[in-house]
Amino acid sequence: MLSCHALSLDHRLHDINGTWPTGQVTAILGRNGAGKSSLLHLLAGLLTPTRGSVTLHQRPLHDYPSATLARHRALMLQDSTPILGLTVAEVLETATFATRRPPAPQQIDRLLTELDLTPLRQRLHQHLSGGERAKVAFAHAVLQLRCSDVTPRYLLLDEPCAALDLAAQQQLLQYCQQLAQQEQIGVVMVLHDLNQAMRHADVVWLLQNGRLVDTGPPQTCLTAAQIHAIWQQEVVLLPHPHPPHRPIIVPTQTLSA
């Protein structure tokens, strides 16, 4: 299991403690500059804590060789830089470069089909739109874990919906739920849309000024009072007509700072 203890990073994060079980979707929420991406990057092993630790199987991340760590976790960053000269299929073939376990062609075909990316298969990555590149980056991270034979496995996503249209956002979030439920992958994502977290996350982590202020099921943590305290935003919570019948968060009035 992925865990952190007294995790701190200079002025950005302070004494974060918790665990991330597999088989669930966790959304990290908070205002701009709250430390969300910094926490995700620490969980990925991209940053070194100032104090405390991130552990996998009770072993610090920095003790793992990079190839071994790449079999346990995959990271999708906010920015998807165009890759010159490679088609989408060729980009996906690099998903397991660190572990030296090339994906089978049928694995790539399956993923392209599931994510409606087959029409882009032979397109040059540099010619894709920002949203299309984001979808390919997500597929790349998923394929990295699909080709791994170890447990646990974690999919770490930094604002994965930022460049996507409404339908693509829904597809990605529902796919993440399937990965958690059917493949026992631990999905940890940074989100800004509270309604997406309310509907698709099993657990939310609420950060404020680099500190963890609450964690638990979204319908328990994302109350009007808690949203008011963290985002300085008045909201009302309305019933949702469809399963899982979690509330809809509706802003009403922005408060003065």
Secondary structure, DSSP 8 states (H G I E B T S, - for coil): -EEEEEEEETTTEEEEEEEE-SSSEEEEE-STTSSHHHHHHHHHTSS--SEEEEEETTEEGGGS-HHHHHHHEEEE-S-----TT-BHHHHHHGGGTTTT----HHHHHHHHHHTT-GGGTTSBGGGS-HHHHHHHHHHHHHHHHHT---S--EEEEESTTTT--HHHHHHHHHHHHHHHHHH--EEEEE-S-HHHHHHH-SEEEEEETTEEEEEE-HHHH--HHHHHHHH-EEEEEE--SSTT---EEEEEEE---
